Amino acid sequence: MPTPYETSLGSWTRRSTFFWAATGATVGFSNLWQFPYLAHHNGGGLFILLYVACLLLVTLPLMLTEAAVGRQARHGIILTMDGFIRQGRLSRLWMWVGRASIIAAFVVLSFTAVIGSISLAYVFFGALGAFTGKNEAGVVDVLARLVSDNNSYRQFMAWHGFFLLLVLWVSIQGVVLGLERTLRVVVPGLFLMVLALLVYSANVGDIQAATHYLLDFHAEDLSWQSLRRALFHAFFTLGLGMGVWAVFGAYMAEATPLKRGVFGVVLMDTLFAIMAGLALYALVLPAAPGGSEQGFGLLFVALPLSLAEVPASQFVIAAVFLVIVLVAWTTSLALLEPLVGWFQEWTGAPRGWSVAFLGMLVWGAGLATLFSFNIWSDVLLLGGSIFRWLEMLVSALLIPSVSILLAIFVGWKLSRPVAFGLIGRAPWLIAQIWFWVMRLVLPVVVAYIGIHYSVVSISELCNDDETSEWCRPLNAIRQSGQEGGEALPGQQEPVPNPLNGEEASPPQRPETSPQGAQPPASDGSDEVSKPPADDKGQSGDQEILYHSV
């Protein structure tokens, strides 16, 4: 059995570092641009209770397992799997659990940095008054010129490079001097800044409306779809399946309470989502343009628009987007660490060279996403852009597959003494629940998530490109469903074009956020795509998709 020892990659010096680092890894964009929308339209406080239940009963056991295997082996995810495989004399094919984790972390980091760069640019845009006095069309134009304008993509590239340099600057300083010191300061500071933003929004915004939408119980909006959406959000929001929890477990200081730490991270992530949701909705809802309650439109259109006329708007907008930058920064630092750990263990290279080399690879891969919003926006494969396929690769295939295989590996391939030894001392009932959830529940639940995500994503691609050969069987099923009065996930009715009142084709699925408005075209149009609503005001299933940012 792998013997715990001081990892060659480095180890944290304080017990509380694991808590703050893991919290920084789990607090992501979905807490800001998806959670409040889901709570608003799926039962308010009742949805939050469903979400917490899904966290505790389904995803927390997987989080605990990922961290526990890393702590036991004191290696990154690939050498961790190697150690357990050798000890159990298992098939070497199980190594692909670790390899797929690294690939997933690399891809997600590549487009997280792109979205982080937009947030960073908005800090400076806000400070320089780019949004002051602007109406909706003016705010959309600022976003379009940065993201979608084919003539200014080099400016976008510069912001992207700047953001990545901020991430690499911390990582290159090491596990203790860089990662530990930074996360122990930045993550608590991030929570204090969100608390300050909540107090500010209570004074200048409509906090009563936000509280009503997010916290009050709305049983009439609760359905089985609400449960599914809570489950999806719980699975995709915590950074599972990318080796982050394993490497953070390997870095844990001696005698760090693992189970209590993981439980605390889950609660802090939920608390952050609630606080941020209340603050954003208090500011945004009174002035939100259509379709901007979630996703890209919420953060990069509705939010600066709602703050454009407040006193000291330049300072306020810059401060708000600094919070968003810190969210992207801590997430990116966490995603980079399993890559650095793997590369060092594979090559024996010094950390500085490893970070620099991987940073160049991430920068290059990120350009594929960045260009898919502008100069490569017409480059489509089977109806999907480069970013869209990268997102589907990790969200529909890699992350669910890693999670399923790890659950099967621990629940079925490891001997019971080894499996129960991973979580250390625990009450008998808690240990049994963990073991049987890993063995029976998680593989089935995560398989459902991955299959549902894949079906909805492919359906959306066929909405965008109905002429593709591979879409013809699905379109035939759709036609038969229409004759019978049924619909497939992702199928939409024509919606009015807000520019001319005529019927238009259904809006495409967002290209930077699976949960909200896509970046506007660079033609200066002030149209922001709005997801079609069902009879309860909820967006279609195709909007409840994630790229795990």
C-alpha positions as MATLAB code, in Angstrom:
seq = 'MPTPYETSLGSWTRRSTFFWAATGATVGFSNLWQFPYLAHHNGGGLFILLYVACLLLVTLPLMLTEAAVGRQARHGIILTMDGFIRQGRLSRLWMWVGRASIIAAFVVLSFTAVIGSISLAYVFFGALGAFTGKNEAGVVDVLARLVSDNNSYRQFMAWHGFFLLLVLWVSIQGVVLGLERTLRVVVPGLFLMVLALLVYSANVGDIQAATHYLLDFHAEDLSWQSLRRALFHAFFTLGLGMGVWAVFGAYMAEATPLKRGVFGVVLMDTLFAIMAGLALYALVLPAAPGGSEQGFGLLFVALPLSLAEVPASQFVIAAVFLVIVLVAWTTSLALLEPLVGWFQEWTGAPRGWSVAFLGMLVWGAGLATLFSFNIWSDVLLLGGSIFRWLEMLVSALLIPSVSILLAIFVGWKLSRPVAFGLIGRAPWLIAQIWFWVMRLVLPVVVAYIGIHYSVVSISELCNDDETSEWCRPLNAIRQSGQEGGEALPGQQEPVPNPLNGEEASPPQRPETSPQGAQPPASDGSDEVSKPPADDKGQSGDQEILYHSV';
ca = [
       0.000    0.000    0.000;
       1.354    3.480   -0.811;
       3.097    4.861    2.239;
       2.536    8.540    3.154;
       5.698   10.586    2.925;
       6.780   14.142    2.279;
       5.940   14.741   -1.377;
       8.763   15.855   -3.645;
       6.396   18.423   -5.157;
       6.123   20.324   -1.887;
       3.739   20.359    1.055;
       1.726   23.009    2.795;
       2.943   24.182    6.160;
      -0.403   24.890    7.827;
      -3.411   22.680    8.366;
      -5.921   25.340    7.302;
      -4.304   25.837    3.888;
      -6.144   22.859    2.413;
      -9.463   24.447    3.364;
      -8.676   27.820    1.806;
      -7.040   26.358   -1.298;
      -9.900   23.937   -1.935;
     -12.438   26.710   -1.376;
     -10.635   28.852   -3.939;
     -10.733   25.943   -6.375;
     -14.483   25.355   -6.018;
     -15.640   28.979   -6.115;
     -15.995   29.535   -9.854;
     -17.982   31.387  -12.483;
     -20.968   29.062  -12.128;
     -21.467   30.428   -8.595;
     -21.886   33.872  -10.135;
     -23.644   33.425  -13.423;
     -25.652   30.229  -12.984;
     -26.534   29.520   -9.348;
     -28.763   32.592   -8.741;
     -30.644   31.981  -11.985;
     -31.278   28.336  -11.111;
     -32.480   29.242   -7.623;
     -34.699   32.010   -9.005;
     -36.522   29.761  -11.468;
     -36.550   26.448   -9.607;
     -38.072   27.103   -6.209;
     -35.828   29.658   -4.506;
     -34.858   28.412   -1.069;
     -36.287   24.974   -1.832;
     -33.861   24.654   -4.750;
     -30.978   25.604   -2.455;
     -32.004   22.813   -0.070;
     -32.101   20.365   -2.985;
     -28.695   21.576   -4.116;
     -27.144   21.115   -0.660;
     -28.657   17.634   -0.441;
     -27.108   16.713   -3.801;
     -23.770   18.071   -2.617;
     -23.795   16.088    0.615;
     -25.214   12.812   -0.667;
     -23.665   12.557   -4.125;
     -20.723   14.825   -4.836;
     -19.169   15.132   -1.370;
     -18.233   11.396   -1.310;
     -16.440   11.829   -4.649;
     -14.629   14.957   -3.416;
     -13.561   13.092   -0.300;
     -12.300   10.162   -2.370;
     -10.234   12.299   -4.763;
      -8.565   14.128   -1.896;
      -8.068   10.920    0.100;
      -6.241    9.017   -2.651;
      -3.906   11.978   -3.158;
      -3.234   12.277    0.570;
      -2.563    8.559    0.856;
      -0.090    8.433   -2.052;
       1.408   11.935   -1.686;
       1.526   12.278   -5.469;
      -0.399   13.860   -8.292;
      -3.301   11.901   -9.738;
      -1.267    9.899  -12.297;
       1.371    8.539   -9.903;
      -1.374    8.068   -7.316;
      -3.218    5.740   -9.688;
       0.072    4.053  -10.562;
       0.761    3.276   -6.909;
      -2.634    1.738   -6.243;
      -2.525   -0.205   -9.526;
       0.860   -1.711   -8.666;
      -0.196   -2.508   -5.135;
      -3.382   -4.269   -6.307;
      -1.785   -5.767   -9.448;
      -4.518   -4.263  -11.554;
      -4.698   -3.523  -15.272;
      -2.544   -0.633  -16.487;
      -5.585    0.651  -18.347;
      -6.683    2.220  -15.066;
      -3.885    4.757  -15.597;
      -6.216    6.513  -18.016;
      -8.193    7.790  -15.033;
      -5.213    9.984  -14.162;
      -4.358   10.854  -17.749;
      -7.906   11.919  -18.560;
      -7.928   14.072  -15.407;
      -4.855   15.951  -16.593;
      -6.309   16.463  -20.070;
      -9.547   17.779  -18.565;
      -7.695   20.213  -16.284;
      -5.633   21.482  -19.220;
      -8.637   22.111  -21.462;
     -10.749   23.750  -18.752;
      -7.838   25.981  -17.718;
      -7.334   27.046  -21.338;
     -10.814   28.571  -21.632;
     -11.108   29.668  -18.008;
      -8.153   31.964  -18.663;
      -9.966   33.453  -21.673;
     -13.031   34.354  -19.600;
     -10.769   35.580  -16.796;
      -9.059   37.904  -19.255;
     -12.400   39.528  -20.122;
     -13.009   40.134  -16.415;
      -9.528   41.633  -16.064;
     -10.137   43.955  -18.984;
     -13.408   45.069  -17.384;
     -11.562   46.142  -14.225;
      -9.604   48.666  -16.280;
     -12.548   49.548  -18.529;
     -14.614   50.343  -15.436;
     -11.854   52.374  -13.796;
     -11.371   54.425  -16.976;
     -15.098   55.168  -17.324;
     -15.841   53.011  -20.369;
     -19.304   52.175  -18.998;
     -20.185   55.472  -17.331;
     -23.373   56.900  -18.803;
     -23.745   54.028  -21.275;
     -27.087   52.481  -22.218;
     -27.534   48.805  -23.066;
     -26.331   49.253  -26.649;
     -23.215   51.047  -25.426;
     -22.346   48.328  -22.896;
     -22.877   45.604  -25.490;
     -20.640   47.510  -27.894;
     -17.806   47.578  -25.330;
     -18.058   43.820  -24.953;
     -18.307   43.242  -28.708;
     -15.246   45.356  -29.463;
     -13.211   43.340  -26.980;
     -14.439   39.820  -27.744;
     -16.043   39.626  -31.182;
     -14.448   42.356  -33.308;
     -12.201   40.772  -35.944;
     -10.204   43.975  -36.147;
      -9.245   44.099  -32.450;
      -8.589   40.481  -31.514;
      -4.968   41.358  -30.747;
      -6.184   43.479  -27.840;
      -8.109   40.440  -26.593;
      -4.913   38.383  -26.954;
      -3.018   40.923  -24.858;
      -5.537   40.724  -22.004;
      -5.433   36.940  -22.242;
      -1.648   36.937  -21.956;
      -1.755   39.420  -19.068;
      -4.167   37.250  -17.090;
      -2.089   34.115  -17.633;
       1.059   35.925  -16.508;
      -0.667   36.753  -13.215;
      -1.443   33.049  -12.746;
       2.044   31.863  -13.713;
       3.713   34.494  -11.516;
       2.190   32.934   -8.409;
       2.627   29.321   -9.452;
       6.273   29.687  -10.370;
       7.119   30.717   -6.803;
       6.266   27.272   -5.487;
       3.750   25.409   -3.368;
       4.473   27.332   -0.159;
       5.825   30.736   -1.205;
       3.430   31.020   -4.137;
       0.302   28.924   -3.847;
      -0.073   28.676   -0.069;
       0.706   32.305    0.742;
      -1.503   33.619   -2.044;
      -4.562   31.459   -1.397;
      -4.440   32.003    2.367;
      -4.727   35.738    1.730;
      -6.773   36.007   -1.451;
      -9.585   33.546   -0.670;
     -10.532   35.074    2.734;
     -10.166   38.505    1.143;
     -12.482   37.414   -1.663;
     -15.187   36.480    0.825;
     -14.798   39.805    2.627;
     -15.104   41.654   -0.675;
     -18.282   39.745   -1.554;
     -19.683   40.560    1.876;
     -18.879   44.243    1.277;
     -20.537   44.015   -2.140;
     -23.619   42.503   -0.507;
     -23.805   45.385    1.984;
     -23.371   47.881   -0.858;
     -26.076   46.226   -2.967;
     -28.446   46.278    0.008;
     -28.021   50.065    0.148;
     -28.234   50.921   -3.555;
     -30.111   47.948   -5.028;
     -33.289   45.987   -4.437;
     -32.150   43.483   -1.827;
     -35.741   42.615   -0.867;
     -36.520   41.446   -4.403;
     -33.294   39.460   -4.553;
     -34.059   37.795   -1.222;
     -37.568   36.974   -2.405;
     -36.329   35.405   -5.633;
     -33.421   33.406   -4.171;
     -34.295   32.542   -0.572;
     -38.073   32.451   -0.220;
     -39.706   29.068   -0.799;
     -41.580   28.897   -4.129;
     -43.126   25.454   -4.163;
     -45.003   26.201   -7.396;
     -41.675   26.364   -9.284;
     -40.339   23.118   -7.843;
     -40.347   20.052  -10.110;
     -38.339   16.979  -10.992;
     -36.439   19.193  -13.416;
     -35.403   21.280  -10.408;
     -33.876   18.191   -8.826;
     -32.004   17.353  -11.998;
     -30.685   20.901  -12.317;
     -29.578   20.884   -8.676;
     -27.756   17.609   -9.291;
     -26.048   18.901  -12.423;
     -24.940   22.088  -10.706;
     -23.674   20.200   -7.658;
     -21.583   17.910   -9.858;
     -20.060   20.490  -12.178;
     -19.415   23.355   -9.767;
     -16.832   21.704   -7.488;
     -13.903   21.015   -9.797;
     -14.250   17.231   -9.749;
     -12.539   14.892  -12.198;
      -9.545   17.134  -12.968;
      -6.942   16.024  -10.434;
      -7.234   19.197   -8.350;
      -8.505   17.491   -5.229;
      -5.882   14.743   -5.511;
      -2.925   17.121   -5.691;
      -4.331   19.308   -2.909;
      -4.742   16.171   -0.825;
      -1.095   15.319   -1.509;
      -0.049   18.766   -0.260;
      -2.010   18.496    3.005;
      -0.054   19.230    6.162;
       0.234   16.517    8.770;
      -2.883   15.890   10.891;
      -5.126   18.010    8.630;
      -8.744   16.861    9.209;
      -9.754   15.693    5.730;
     -13.451   14.919    6.208;
     -14.124   18.086    8.178;
     -12.170   20.129    5.646;
     -14.101   18.767    2.662;
     -17.418   19.351    4.436;
     -16.372   22.916    5.263;
     -15.435   23.584    1.639;
     -18.883   22.479    0.481;
     -20.567   24.831    2.939;
     -18.295   27.754    2.031;
     -18.889   27.257   -1.675;
     -22.649   27.316   -1.086;
     -22.397   30.368    1.162;
     -20.377   32.205   -1.473;
     -22.937   31.342   -4.163;
     -25.809   32.657   -2.031;
     -24.005   35.865   -1.048;
     -22.848   36.582   -4.591;
     -26.283   35.770   -6.005;
     -28.033   38.134   -3.621;
     -25.550   40.912   -4.360;
     -25.739   40.505   -8.134;
     -29.506   40.190   -8.324;
     -30.058   43.150   -5.989;
     -28.013   45.276   -8.378;
     -29.006   43.789  -11.710;
     -32.702   42.846  -11.613;
     -34.087   46.407  -11.507;
     -32.280   47.270  -14.738;
     -31.529   43.897  -16.337;
     -32.112   43.746  -20.102;
     -34.010   40.751  -21.432;
     -32.104   37.472  -21.207;
     -29.426   38.829  -18.879;
     -30.361   37.059  -15.668;
     -27.639   34.463  -16.195;
     -24.398   33.670  -17.913;
     -22.346   36.016  -19.999;
     -25.138   38.549  -20.236;
     -25.452   38.778  -16.448;
     -21.782   39.492  -15.743;
     -20.669   41.424  -18.789;
     -23.811   43.287  -19.889;
     -26.399   43.605  -17.116;
     -23.916   44.123  -14.266;
     -21.929   47.062  -15.749;
     -25.175   48.516  -17.109;
     -26.783   48.502  -13.655;
     -23.725   50.225  -12.144;
     -23.176   52.773  -14.892;
     -25.162   55.511  -13.139;
     -24.391   54.891   -9.463;
     -22.236   57.397   -7.569;
     -18.506   56.768   -8.089;
     -19.425   54.261  -10.794;
     -15.856   53.961  -12.065;
     -14.574   52.793   -8.681;
     -17.578   50.540   -8.041;
     -17.405   48.776  -11.418;
     -13.652   48.268  -11.093;
     -14.073   46.845   -7.563;
     -16.885   44.484   -8.590;
     -14.927   43.091  -11.516;
     -11.859   42.760   -9.332;
     -13.914   40.270   -7.305;
     -14.713   38.375  -10.503;
     -11.044   38.425  -11.535;
     -10.061   36.932   -8.179;
     -12.600   34.141   -8.706;
     -11.064   33.347  -12.094;
      -7.516   33.708  -10.706;
      -7.945   31.277   -7.808;
      -9.730   28.788  -10.072;
      -6.907   29.002  -12.623;
      -4.234   28.544   -9.964;
      -5.994   25.400   -8.794;
      -6.381   24.014  -12.323;
      -2.719   24.641  -13.140;
      -1.402   22.748  -10.105;
      -2.228   19.160  -11.198;
      -0.575   19.928  -14.537;
       2.592   21.228  -12.896;
       2.711   18.325  -10.452;
       2.311   15.771  -13.240;
       4.974   17.398  -15.431;
       7.483   17.581  -12.598;
       6.915   13.963  -11.616;
       7.093   12.824  -15.244;
      10.181   14.765  -16.333;
      11.949   15.728  -13.106;
      12.130   19.313  -14.406;
      12.426   22.212  -11.945;
       9.165   23.896  -11.044;
      10.051   27.160  -12.766;
      10.701   25.503  -16.118;
       7.614   23.316  -15.720;
       5.332   26.284  -15.047;
       6.784   28.284  -17.939;
       6.453   25.414  -20.416;
       2.916   24.526  -19.388;
       1.958   28.200  -19.377;
       2.971   28.458  -23.033;
       0.888   25.378  -23.883;
      -2.146   26.717  -22.032;
      -1.746   30.094  -23.738;
      -1.626   28.437  -27.163;
      -4.649   26.233  -26.443;
      -6.534   29.249  -25.089;
      -6.027   31.071  -28.376;
      -8.172   28.436  -30.072;
     -11.040   29.419  -27.765;
     -10.274   33.125  -28.071;
     -10.210   33.028  -31.881;
     -13.447   31.032  -31.995;
     -15.204   34.216  -30.828;
     -13.829   36.401  -33.620;
     -11.541   35.523  -36.545;
     -12.374   31.790  -36.386;
     -16.072   32.249  -35.601;
     -16.949   30.812  -39.021;
     -14.805   27.712  -38.480;
     -17.356   25.063  -37.538;
     -17.063   21.306  -37.213;
     -20.409   19.529  -37.516;
     -22.162   22.710  -36.463;
     -19.971   23.551  -33.462;
     -17.156   26.038  -32.936;
     -13.775   25.050  -31.517;
     -14.735   26.238  -28.060;
     -18.007   24.356  -28.180;
     -16.289   21.072  -28.959;
     -13.677   21.641  -26.264;
     -16.446   22.277  -23.782;
     -18.294   19.132  -24.814;
     -15.080   17.112  -24.609;
     -14.560   17.910  -20.932;
     -18.140   18.316  -19.707;
     -19.804   15.457  -21.556;
     -16.933   12.969  -21.716;
     -13.769   13.505  -19.677;
     -15.056   14.757  -16.315;
     -17.983   12.293  -16.065;
     -15.781    9.414  -17.268;
     -13.041   10.151  -14.730;
     -15.592   10.400  -11.922;
     -17.303    7.143  -12.871;
     -14.047    5.215  -13.257;
     -12.610    6.529   -9.992;
     -15.785    5.504   -8.153;
     -15.624    2.022   -9.687;
     -11.895    1.769   -8.971;
     -12.261    2.594   -5.283;
     -15.573    0.794   -4.780;
     -14.866   -2.402   -6.694;
     -11.148   -2.789   -7.464;
      -9.491   -1.836   -4.186;
      -9.797   -4.249   -1.301;
     -12.181   -3.118    1.402;
      -9.455   -2.530    4.012;
      -7.572   -0.321    1.545;
     -10.748    1.515    0.493;
     -11.916    2.196    4.054;
      -8.364    3.148    5.012;
      -8.515    6.055    2.588;
     -10.966    8.055    4.689;
      -9.385    7.181    8.050;
     -11.399    6.968   11.236;
     -15.102    7.535   10.730;
     -18.329    6.362   12.369;
     -19.363    2.988   10.980;
     -22.558    4.349    9.408;
     -20.768    7.252    7.694;
     -18.095    4.926    6.309;
     -20.707    2.524    4.975;
     -22.698    5.305    3.318;
     -19.546    6.627    1.669;
     -18.520    3.182    0.435;
     -21.872    2.210   -1.039;
     -22.450    5.613   -2.603;
     -19.085    5.241   -4.353;
     -19.854    1.671   -5.325;
     -23.441    1.895   -6.542;
     -24.880    5.403   -6.588;
     -22.166    7.567   -8.120;
     -21.485    5.495  -11.264;
     -25.181    5.490  -12.164;
     -25.841    9.143  -11.325;
     -22.753   10.480  -13.096;
     -23.418    8.269  -16.129;
     -26.872    9.846  -16.340;
     -25.340   13.325  -16.119;
     -22.816   12.592  -18.866;
     -25.343   10.950  -21.197;
     -27.944   13.687  -20.690;
     -25.332   16.370  -21.279;
     -24.160   14.648  -24.458;
     -27.681   14.223  -25.861;
     -28.633   17.831  -25.187;
     -25.346   19.156  -26.583;
     -25.615   17.102  -29.775;
     -29.237   18.148  -30.128;
     -28.160   21.775  -29.900;
     -25.486   21.261  -32.554;
     -28.127   19.831  -34.859;
     -30.324   22.865  -34.152;
     -27.473   24.987  -35.474;
     -26.605   22.739  -38.445;
     -29.572   20.663  -39.548;
     -27.934   19.727  -42.880;
     -25.125   17.607  -41.388;
     -25.276   13.940  -42.246;
     -24.920   12.888  -38.619;
     -27.925   15.018  -37.619;
     -30.365   13.437  -40.043;
     -31.394   10.537  -37.757;
     -31.995   12.978  -34.900;
     -33.945   15.326  -37.152;
     -36.064   12.400  -38.310;
     -36.845   11.549  -34.685;
     -37.693   15.195  -34.073;
     -40.123   15.238  -36.979;
     -41.856   12.115  -35.714;
     -41.957   13.670  -32.238;
     -43.564   16.812  -33.634;
     -46.245   14.731  -35.316;
     -46.947   13.124  -31.954;
     -46.813   16.451  -30.110;
     -43.556   15.637  -28.286;
     -40.220   17.427  -28.176;
     -36.619   16.503  -27.596;
     -34.291   18.335  -25.232;
     -32.911   21.360  -26.991;
     -35.879   21.684  -29.350;
     -37.178   25.241  -29.418;
     -40.023   27.198  -30.899;
     -39.331   30.304  -32.986;
     -39.006   33.382  -30.835;
     -39.692   37.009  -31.742;
     -36.728   39.014  -32.941;
     -36.517   41.961  -30.527;
     -35.133   44.201  -33.262;
     -37.985   43.982  -35.716;
     -40.751   42.004  -34.029;
     -40.605   39.237  -36.634;
     -40.138   35.573  -35.963;
     -36.517   34.488  -35.929;
     -34.674   31.230  -35.601;
     -34.041   30.038  -32.064;
     -30.954   31.677  -30.581;
     -27.791   29.610  -30.614;
     -26.423   28.148  -27.464;
     -24.025   30.595  -25.815;
     -20.441   30.240  -26.925;
     -18.704   31.534  -23.835;
     -21.145   30.415  -21.254;
     -23.445   27.468  -21.538;
     -25.734   29.278  -19.147;
     -26.368   32.699  -20.572;
     -26.150   35.237  -23.332;
     -23.452   34.758  -25.926;
     -20.973   37.511  -26.779;
     -22.665   39.927  -29.130;
     -21.715   40.213  -32.756;
     -19.260   42.917  -33.647;
     -21.719   44.754  -35.865;
     -22.810   46.998  -33.013;
     -26.172   45.317  -32.573;
     -27.585   45.714  -29.102;
     -29.404   42.378  -29.210;
     -28.608   40.042  -26.346;
     -29.775   36.481  -26.865;
     -32.486   35.373  -24.486;
     -33.116   31.744  -23.677;
     -36.613   30.595  -24.504;
     -38.815   30.049  -21.496;
     -41.141   27.237  -20.702;
     -44.523   27.636  -19.062;
     -42.908   28.278  -15.677;
     -40.452   30.834  -16.932;
     -37.596   28.366  -16.796;
     -35.095   28.164  -19.560;
     -34.941   25.072  -21.704;
     -32.748   22.173  -20.683;
     -30.146   23.168  -23.227;
     -29.321   26.200  -21.089;
     -28.508   24.077  -18.039;
     -25.121   23.062  -19.349;
     -21.725   23.574  -17.844;
     -18.070   23.789  -18.713;
     -16.992   23.446  -15.096;
     -15.510   26.885  -14.724;
];
